[in-house]
Amino acid sequence: MILPVVKLGTLALKTFCKPIANRLKKEASLHPKFRQFIINIAQANHRFTTKTQRRIYGHTIDAEIRPLNAEKAVQAAADLLGELFVFTVAGGAVIFEVQRSSRSEARKEELRRQELQAMKQRDEDLAKEVELLRQKIEELEQLAKGRGLTGIFHIRHAHTNEDGKLKNT
């Protein structure tokens, strides 16, 4: 489910970035300082990638690296800046999602902590109530031993009057 959404988002992001890259190319042709800036970026990137490829393939890295012509450099820099923009936006989206997820987990953890605290409080209340009931049972047992069962339930025999004396019938 999430993979198609990611692919769709990536496609939308790339589609959104194409006009930005085209705008960069157009601006490079209109402004000489910006053009020189992106040409310098492209040449530095070209030197870096060429040296890296030579190291990977075991070729000599001391050989001279020919610079790109101006148009290729502008095209490469515009592509590089466009991809950099895509990765920056995608990285920002990932960071946002991670932070949102961590906030959500923190809220869930806080709810679990509150539920646990409520259960502990309820357990303590029940323990107090059980102790109170135990004390009452002990009191009743003490009274039962002292008075007998008739004293606890105030049972009157049919042959006694209210003051406990036998009736004459």
Summary of the structure (lengths in Angstrom):
residues: 169
radius of gyration: 43.5
end to end distance: 94.5
largest distance: 137.6
contacts: 373
relative contact order: 0.07
helix: 82%
strand: 1%
